[in-house]
Amino acid sequence: MSSTSLKRTLGFWRAFATCTGLVVAGTTMVTLGYSMGLVGPAFIVSAFLAMIVSILVSFSYSELSSFMPGAGMIGDYTLIAMGPLMAIVSVLGGYIVLVAAAGAMESITAGLAVQSMLPWVSSTAVAITMLILFLIINLVGVGVYGSVQVITTGSMIIGTSIMGLLGLLSIGTITEAPSVPFNPEGWAVVFQSLALGIWLFVGIEYVAPMAEEVIEPQKNIPKAMLLGLLTIFVADMLFGQAIARYVPLDILKGSTYPQVEGARAMFGQTGAVALIVITVLASASSISSHLAAVPRMLYGLAREGLLPKAFAYVHPRFRTPWVGIFAVFLLLCIPFLLKIDIELIATLILASCVTWLLSYVIAQVNVIILRRRHPNINRPFRTPFFPLPQIIGIIACIYMILTIHPDPEMKIRIYAISGGALLAIIIYAVFWLRYKGVPLFRPVPLEQLYDLAQAENSQSLKLTEKPLEKR
């Protein structure tokens, strides 16, 4: 290990906590309730198929991170595979749109959950307080939240699992559960809701940038992602199937806090309080990770000349990228400009899902290109049955983009937001690269990125110490 290498101190369980802690977010819990209301209990089929796709995608990220470790993640992988233009699109499209759209919903989701129990509390005040708290934490580089990630993640997953299991078994519930048709909307709606299913797992790849810190990353990273996906599927489906039995589907589909409605229907105020606490913890985890991980990606692009130099500024004392952190903070404030309801939440989540799925397509194409361009490079992890997982994953992601929602009018709104954002990103990328005199599609040599990564580590940039722990 060179003197500029990061220490490998993180074992399997910390990697597992990073995977699951980022994915289990406030918006995920709202999406689960909304999807159960939209599809019915048959949403378990949508979620299962989405989990399979996520497993295939995780193979690609495991392989890419095994030979190109670093916090730049999708930006670095794409830079050496497809060149600067697609690198910018992959990062800004996949993660900045996420922060501006769905990520911005995290704080307001927590605020709405608290307000459901305490009507006199302002949901906006709760949201702003959370954002400012984690802004300060990430500016000074204090990894307090990351240090308890295993505990908070475990409590969220175990809590929802136990609550769902007890509800399904009618143990301790305050009412009897009526029978509910398994598939009231038909199979067409089930297969048109895969994107809602994929949202339950989006972000599992955020453990990839920690490859230099994880012990035996070629084994522990793919194992952590696989077990994380299976764990999240079981926990979500136990809770989701339970609330679909106790709450009318139209109420689940129309509520801004369906997870709290479900817990209250099963266990009264005690259940509601428990879910509010879980929702706040999940949202806090997501907000903290957004403010930590995404600025690091912006730093990586700026380091390579693909964003203005300001994003590469590192505070001389705290060694954190302040410009990127403030930029992400401002994006997370977007919901305060909007009138929030469940339709808006679902629309913004799925709009960001479109661009995130596009980044998944790019990652899988990267694997195929780099296998052909660098066939002899050492890959500690190699995708089994290559290139079949990549081909299936690409087709599945494109299918989910094309069938993003069963309602045609909502689908148009989703495409308008995601398409407009992508168009703006592409226009920026073309003009910026032309201004800098950088070829749009010329891949950067792999050795050049290795040198940049080593220079970055020698500056002791602190962002890798904590965060990459959600959405």
C-alpha positions as CSV (number, residue, x, y, z in Angstrom):
1,M,0.0,0.0,0.0
2,S,1.4,3.4,-1.0
3,S,1.7,6.3,1.4
4,T,-1.1,8.0,-0.4
5,S,-3.5,5.1,-0.2
6,L,-6.5,5.2,2.1
7,K,-6.5,2.7,5.0
8,R,-8.6,-0.4,4.6
9,T,-10.4,-0.3,7.9
10,L,-14.0,-1.0,6.9
11,G,-15.3,-4.5,7.1
12,F,-18.3,-6.2,5.6
13,W,-20.9,-4.9,8.1
14,R,-19.9,-1.2,7.6
15,A,-20.1,-1.7,3.8
16,F,-23.5,-3.4,4.3
17,A,-24.6,-0.5,6.5
18,T,-23.5,2.0,3.8
19,C,-25.5,0.2,1.2
20,T,-28.7,-0.1,3.2
21,G,-28.4,3.1,5.1
22,L,-28.3,5.1,1.9
23,V,-31.2,3.3,0.2
24,V,-33.6,3.3,3.2
25,A,-34.8,6.9,3.0
26,G,-37.9,8.9,3.8
27,T,-38.9,9.1,0.2
28,T,-38.4,5.3,-0.2
29,M,-40.9,4.8,2.6
30,V,-43.4,7.2,1.0
31,T,-42.9,5.6,-2.4
32,L,-43.5,2.1,-0.9
33,G,-46.9,3.2,0.5
34,Y,-47.8,5.1,-2.6
35,S,-46.9,2.1,-4.8
36,M,-48.9,-0.3,-2.7
37,G,-51.9,2.0,-3.1
38,L,-51.4,2.3,-6.8
39,V,-50.8,-1.3,-7.6
40,G,-52.0,-3.3,-4.6
41,P,-50.3,-6.2,-2.9
42,A,-49.1,-7.4,-6.4
43,F,-46.5,-4.6,-6.2
44,I,-44.3,-7.3,-4.6
45,V,-43.9,-8.7,-8.1
46,S,-42.7,-5.2,-9.4
47,A,-40.3,-4.9,-6.5
48,F,-38.9,-8.4,-7.0
49,L,-38.2,-7.8,-10.6
50,A,-36.6,-4.4,-9.8
51,M,-34.4,-6.1,-7.2
52,I,-33.1,-8.6,-9.9
53,V,-32.3,-5.6,-12.1
54,S,-30.5,-3.9,-9.2
55,I,-28.4,-7.1,-8.6
56,L,-27.3,-7.0,-12.3
57,V,-26.4,-3.3,-12.0
58,S,-24.5,-4.0,-8.8
59,F,-22.2,-6.5,-10.7
60,S,-21.2,-3.6,-13.0
61,Y,-20.4,-1.2,-10.2
62,S,-18.5,-3.9,-8.3
63,E,-16.3,-4.6,-11.4
64,L,-15.7,-0.9,-12.2
65,S,-14.8,0.0,-8.6
66,S,-12.5,-3.0,-8.3
67,F,-10.0,-1.7,-10.8
68,M,-10.8,2.1,-10.7
69,P,-11.5,2.9,-7.0
70,G,-12.2,6.4,-6.0
71,A,-14.9,8.8,-5.0
72,G,-15.5,10.1,-8.6
73,M,-17.4,6.8,-9.2
74,I,-19.6,7.0,-12.3
75,G,-17.8,10.2,-13.5
76,D,-14.4,8.5,-13.5
77,Y,-15.6,5.2,-15.0
78,T,-17.3,7.1,-17.9
79,L,-14.4,9.5,-18.5
80,I,-12.1,6.6,-19.3
81,A,-14.8,4.7,-21.3
82,M,-16.8,7.3,-23.2
83,G,-15.1,10.6,-22.7
84,P,-15.9,14.0,-21.0
85,L,-19.4,14.7,-22.4
86,M,-20.9,11.4,-21.1
87,A,-19.0,11.7,-17.9
88,I,-20.7,15.1,-17.2
89,V,-24.1,13.7,-18.2
90,S,-23.6,10.6,-16.0
91,V,-22.9,12.6,-12.8
92,L,-25.1,15.6,-13.3
93,G,-27.9,13.6,-14.8
94,G,-27.7,10.8,-12.3
95,Y,-27.0,12.6,-9.1
96,I,-27.6,16.4,-9.4
97,V,-31.1,15.8,-10.8
98,L,-31.7,13.3,-8.0
99,V,-30.7,15.9,-5.4
100,A,-32.7,18.7,-7.0
101,A,-35.8,16.5,-7.4
102,A,-36.1,13.5,-5.2
103,G,-33.3,14.4,-2.7
104,A,-35.0,17.7,-2.1
105,M,-38.1,15.7,-0.9
106,E,-36.2,14.1,2.0
107,S,-36.4,16.9,4.4
108,I,-40.0,17.8,3.6
109,T,-40.9,14.1,4.0
110,A,-39.5,14.1,7.5
111,G,-41.3,17.3,8.3
112,L,-44.7,16.0,7.0
113,A,-44.2,12.9,9.1
114,V,-43.7,14.9,12.3
115,Q,-46.6,17.2,11.4
116,S,-48.9,14.2,11.1
117,M,-48.4,13.6,14.8
118,L,-48.0,17.2,15.9
119,P,-50.2,19.4,13.7
120,W,-49.0,22.6,15.4
121,V,-45.4,21.9,14.3
122,S,-44.4,23.5,11.0
123,S,-43.2,20.8,8.5
124,T,-41.1,23.5,6.8
125,A,-39.4,24.4,10.1
126,V,-38.5,20.7,10.7
127,A,-37.1,20.4,7.2
128,I,-35.0,23.6,7.4
129,T,-33.6,22.6,10.8
130,M,-32.5,19.2,9.5
131,L,-30.9,20.8,6.4
132,I,-29.0,23.4,8.4
133,L,-27.8,20.9,10.9
134,F,-26.3,18.5,8.3
135,L,-24.9,21.5,6.3
136,I,-22.8,22.4,9.3
137,I,-21.8,18.9,10.0
138,N,-20.6,18.4,6.5
139,L,-18.9,21.8,6.2
140,V,-16.7,21.0,9.2
141,G,-16.2,17.4,8.4
142,V,-17.6,15.9,11.5
143,G,-18.6,12.3,10.8
144,V,-20.9,11.9,13.8
145,Y,-23.8,10.5,11.8
146,G,-21.6,8.1,9.9
147,S,-20.2,6.7,13.1
148,V,-23.6,5.5,14.2
149,Q,-24.8,4.4,10.7
150,V,-24.8,0.7,11.6
151,I,-27.1,1.3,14.6
152,T,-29.5,3.6,12.8
153,T,-29.7,1.4,9.7
154,G,-30.3,-1.7,11.8
155,S,-33.0,0.0,13.8
156,M,-34.8,1.2,10.6
157,I,-34.8,-2.2,8.9
158,I,-35.5,-4.3,12.0
159,G,-38.3,-1.9,13.1
160,T,-40.2,-1.9,9.8
161,S,-39.7,-5.7,9.4
162,I,-41.1,-6.5,12.9
163,M,-44.0,-4.1,12.5
164,G,-44.8,-5.6,9.1
165,L,-44.5,-9.2,10.4
166,L,-46.7,-8.5,13.4
167,G,-49.3,-6.8,11.2
168,L,-49.4,-9.7,8.8
169,L,-49.8,-12.1,11.7
170,S,-52.4,-9.8,13.4
171,I,-50.3,-9.8,16.6
172,G,-50.8,-6.7,18.7
173,T,-52.9,-4.9,16.1
174,I,-55.8,-2.7,17.1
175,T,-58.1,-3.8,14.3
176,E,-58.8,-6.8,12.2
177,A,-57.3,-6.8,8.7
178,P,-59.9,-7.1,5.9
179,S,-59.1,-9.2,2.9
180,V,-57.6,-7.3,-0.1
181,P,-57.5,-8.5,-3.7
182,F,-53.9,-9.4,-4.6
183,N,-53.9,-7.7,-8.0
184,P,-56.8,-5.2,-8.3
185,E,-55.4,-3.1,-11.1
186,G,-54.2,-5.9,-13.5
187,W,-50.8,-7.2,-14.6
188,A,-50.3,-4.3,-17.0
189,V,-50.0,-1.9,-14.1
190,V,-47.7,-4.3,-12.2
191,F,-45.2,-4.3,-15.1
192,Q,-45.6,-0.6,-15.7
193,S,-44.6,0.0,-12.1
194,L,-41.0,-1.4,-12.2
195,A,-39.6,2.1,-11.9
196,L,-41.4,2.5,-8.6
197,G,-39.9,-0.8,-7.6
198,I,-36.4,0.3,-8.6
199,W,-36.7,3.3,-6.4
200,L,-36.7,1.1,-3.3
201,F,-33.2,0.0,-4.2
202,V,-31.7,3.1,-5.9
203,G,-28.4,4.1,-4.3
204,I,-27.1,0.7,-3.5
205,E,-24.0,1.5,-5.5
206,Y,-22.9,4.3,-3.2
207,V,-20.6,1.9,-1.5
208,A,-18.5,1.7,-4.6
209,P,-16.5,4.8,-3.9
210,M,-15.4,3.3,-0.6
211,A,-13.4,0.5,-2.4
212,E,-10.1,1.9,-1.2
213,E,-11.3,1.7,2.4
214,V,-13.1,-1.6,2.5
215,I,-11.2,-4.8,3.5
216,E,-11.1,-7.2,0.6
217,P,-13.4,-5.0,-1.5
218,Q,-13.5,-7.5,-4.4
219,K,-15.5,-9.7,-2.0
220,N,-17.1,-7.4,0.5
221,I,-18.5,-4.8,-1.8
222,P,-20.5,-7.2,-4.0
223,K,-21.6,-9.2,-1.0
224,A,-22.7,-6.1,0.8
225,M,-24.8,-4.9,-2.2
226,L,-26.3,-8.3,-2.7
227,L,-27.3,-8.8,1.0
228,G,-28.4,-5.2,1.2
229,L,-30.8,-5.6,-1.7
230,L,-32.2,-8.8,-0.3
231,T,-32.6,-7.3,3.1
232,I,-34.3,-4.2,1.8
233,F,-36.7,-6.3,-0.3
234,V,-37.7,-8.4,2.7
235,A,-38.1,-5.5,5.0
236,D,-40.1,-3.3,2.6
237,M,-42.4,-6.1,1.4
238,L,-43.2,-7.2,5.0
239,F,-44.2,-3.7,5.9
240,G,-45.8,-2.9,2.5
241,Q,-47.9,-6.0,2.4
242,A,-49.1,-5.3,6.0
243,I,-50.2,-1.7,5.4
244,A,-51.9,-2.7,2.2
245,R,-54.2,-4.9,4.3
246,Y,-55.0,-2.3,7.0
247,V,-55.3,0.9,4.9
248,P,-57.6,1.3,1.9
249,L,-55.5,1.5,-1.2
250,D,-56.9,4.8,-2.4
251,I,-55.8,6.4,1.0
252,L,-52.3,5.0,0.6
253,K,-52.1,6.4,-2.9
254,G,-53.3,9.8,-1.9
255,S,-51.5,10.4,1.4
256,T,-48.2,12.4,1.8
257,Y,-47.3,10.1,4.7
258,P,-48.7,6.7,3.8
259,Q,-46.2,4.8,6.0
260,V,-47.4,6.6,9.1
261,E,-51.1,6.0,8.1
262,G,-50.3,2.3,7.9
263,A,-48.5,2.1,11.2
264,R,-51.3,4.0,12.9
265,A,-53.9,1.7,11.4
266,M,-52.1,-1.4,12.7
267,F,-50.8,-0.2,16.1
268,G,-52.4,3.1,16.9
269,Q,-50.5,6.1,18.1
270,T,-47.6,3.9,19.3
271,G,-47.1,2.6,15.8
272,A,-47.4,6.0,14.3
273,V,-44.7,7.5,16.6
274,A,-42.4,4.6,15.8
275,L,-42.8,5.2,12.1
276,I,-42.3,8.9,12.5
277,V,-39.0,8.3,14.3
278,I,-37.9,5.8,11.6
279,T,-38.9,8.2,8.8
280,V,-36.9,11.1,10.4
281,L,-33.8,8.8,10.9
282,A,-34.1,7.6,7.2
283,S,-34.4,11.2,5.9
284,A,-31.5,12.4,8.1
285,S,-29.3,9.6,6.8
286,S,-30.2,10.5,3.2
287,I,-29.7,14.3,3.7
288,S,-26.3,13.7,5.4
289,S,-25.1,11.4,2.6
290,H,-26.3,13.7,-0.2
291,L,-24.4,16.6,1.4
292,A,-21.3,14.4,1.7
293,A,-21.2,12.2,-1.4
294,V,-22.5,14.5,-4.2
295,P,-20.1,17.4,-3.5
296,R,-17.3,14.8,-3.8
297,M,-18.5,13.9,-7.3
298,L,-18.6,17.5,-8.2
299,Y,-15.1,17.9,-6.8
300,G,-14.0,15.0,-9.1
301,L,-15.5,16.6,-12.2
302,A,-13.9,20.0,-11.3
303,R,-10.6,18.3,-10.7
304,E,-10.7,17.0,-14.2
305,G,-11.7,20.4,-15.7
306,L,-15.3,19.4,-16.4
307,L,-16.8,21.9,-13.9
308,P,-15.7,25.4,-12.9
309,K,-12.7,25.4,-10.6
310,A,-14.7,26.6,-7.7
311,F,-16.1,23.1,-7.1
312,A,-12.5,21.8,-6.6
313,Y,-12.0,24.3,-3.7
314,V,-11.1,22.5,-0.5
315,H,-11.4,24.4,2.8
316,P,-7.8,24.8,4.1
317,R,-8.7,23.8,7.7
318,F,-11.6,21.4,7.4
319,R,-10.5,19.8,4.1
320,T,-14.1,19.7,2.8
321,P,-15.4,21.0,-0.6
322,W,-17.4,23.9,0.6
323,V,-18.6,25.2,-2.8
324,G,-20.1,21.8,-3.7
325,I,-21.6,21.4,-0.3
326,F,-23.4,24.8,-0.5
327,A,-24.5,24.0,-4.0
328,V,-26.1,20.7,-2.9
329,F,-27.7,22.5,0.1
330,L,-29.4,25.0,-2.2
331,L,-30.7,22.2,-4.3
332,L,-32.1,20.5,-1.3
333,C,-34.0,23.7,-0.4
334,I,-36.1,23.5,-3.6
335,P,-39.2,21.9,-2.0
336,F,-39.7,25.1,0.0
337,L,-40.6,26.9,-3.3
338,L,-43.3,24.3,-4.2
339,K,-46.7,23.2,-3.0
340,I,-46.1,19.7,-1.7
341,D,-48.6,16.9,-2.3
342,I,-48.2,13.2,-3.0
343,E,-48.6,13.7,-6.7
344,L,-45.7,16.2,-6.8
345,I,-43.6,13.9,-4.6
346,A,-44.2,10.9,-6.9
347,T,-43.6,13.0,-10.0
348,L,-40.2,14.3,-8.8
349,I,-39.1,10.9,-7.5
350,L,-39.8,9.3,-10.9
351,A,-38.3,12.2,-12.9
352,S,-35.0,11.6,-11.0
353,C,-35.5,7.9,-11.4
354,V,-35.4,8.4,-15.2
355,T,-32.1,10.1,-15.1
356,W,-30.7,7.7,-12.5
357,L,-31.7,4.8,-14.7
358,L,-29.8,6.5,-17.5
359,S,-26.7,6.6,-15.4
360,Y,-27.2,2.9,-14.7
361,V,-27.3,2.3,-18.4
362,I,-24.1,4.3,-18.8
363,A,-22.4,2.3,-16.1
364,Q,-23.2,-1.0,-17.7
365,V,-22.1,0.2,-21.1
366,N,-18.8,1.3,-19.4
367,V,-18.2,-2.3,-18.3
368,I,-18.7,-3.6,-21.9
369,I,-16.4,-0.9,-23.4
370,L,-13.7,-1.3,-20.9
371,R,-13.6,-5.1,-21.1
372,R,-12.8,-4.7,-24.8
373,R,-10.5,-1.7,-24.5
374,H,-8.5,-3.0,-21.5
375,P,-8.9,-6.8,-21.6
376,N,-5.8,-7.5,-19.6
377,I,-6.2,-5.1,-16.7
378,N,-6.4,-6.7,-13.3
379,R,-10.1,-6.9,-12.2
380,P,-10.3,-8.2,-8.7
381,F,-14.1,-8.6,-9.3
382,R,-15.3,-9.8,-12.7
383,T,-19.0,-9.9,-13.6
384,P,-20.2,-13.5,-13.8
385,F,-21.5,-14.6,-17.2
386,F,-20.3,-11.3,-18.8
387,P,-21.8,-9.6,-20.8
388,L,-25.2,-11.2,-20.2
389,P,-25.9,-9.3,-16.9
390,Q,-25.0,-6.0,-18.6
391,I,-27.2,-6.7,-21.7
392,I,-30.2,-7.7,-19.6
393,G,-29.7,-4.8,-17.2
394,I,-29.5,-2.2,-20.0
395,I,-32.7,-3.6,-21.6
396,A,-34.5,-3.6,-18.3
397,C,-33.4,0.0,-17.4
398,I,-34.6,1.2,-20.8
399,Y,-37.9,-0.6,-20.3
400,M,-38.4,1.0,-17.0
401,I,-37.7,4.5,-18.5
402,L,-40.3,3.8,-21.2
403,T,-42.9,2.5,-18.7
404,I,-42.1,5.0,-15.9
405,H,-45.7,5.2,-14.7
406,P,-49.1,3.7,-15.8
407,D,-50.9,7.1,-16.0
408,P,-50.1,8.7,-19.4
409,E,-50.6,12.3,-18.1
410,M,-48.2,11.8,-15.2
411,K,-45.7,10.1,-17.6
412,I,-45.7,13.2,-19.7
413,R,-45.0,15.4,-16.7
414,I,-42.2,13.0,-15.6
415,Y,-40.6,13.1,-19.1
416,A,-40.9,16.9,-19.2
417,I,-39.0,17.4,-16.0
418,S,-36.3,14.7,-16.6
419,G,-36.0,15.6,-20.3
420,G,-35.7,19.3,-19.6
421,A,-33.0,18.6,-16.9
422,L,-31.0,16.4,-19.3
423,L,-31.2,18.9,-22.1
424,A,-29.9,21.6,-19.9
425,I,-27.1,19.4,-18.7
426,I,-26.1,18.4,-22.3
427,I,-26.2,22.1,-23.4
428,Y,-23.9,23.0,-20.5
429,A,-21.6,20.1,-21.2
430,V,-21.2,21.0,-24.9
431,F,-20.6,24.7,-24.3
432,W,-18.2,24.2,-21.4
433,L,-16.1,21.6,-23.1
434,R,-16.0,23.7,-26.3
435,Y,-14.9,26.7,-24.2
436,K,-12.2,24.6,-22.5
437,G,-11.1,23.1,-25.8
438,V,-11.7,19.6,-24.6
439,P,-12.9,16.9,-27.1
440,L,-16.4,15.8,-26.3
441,F,-15.9,12.0,-26.7
442,R,-12.2,11.4,-26.3
443,P,-11.7,9.0,-23.4
444,V,-9.1,10.0,-20.7
445,P,-6.2,7.5,-20.3
446,L,-6.7,5.2,-17.3
447,E,-3.2,6.1,-16.0
448,Q,-4.1,9.8,-15.9
449,L,-7.0,9.2,-13.6
450,Y,-4.9,7.0,-11.3
451,D,-2.4,9.9,-11.0
452,L,-5.2,12.4,-10.2
453,A,-6.7,10.0,-7.6
454,Q,-3.3,9.7,-5.9
455,A,-2.8,13.5,-5.9
456,E,-6.3,13.8,-4.3
457,N,-5.5,11.3,-1.6
458,S,-2.2,13.1,-0.8
459,Q,-4.3,16.3,0.0
460,S,-6.1,14.3,2.7
461,L,-9.5,15.3,1.5
462,K,-11.8,14.3,4.4
463,L,-15.0,13.5,2.5
464,T,-14.1,9.8,2.2
465,E,-14.0,9.4,5.9
466,K,-17.7,9.5,6.6
467,P,-20.5,10.0,4.4
468,L,-21.2,7.7,1.6
469,E,-23.8,6.3,3.8
470,K,-28.2,7.9,1.3
471,R,-30.5,9.1,-0.8
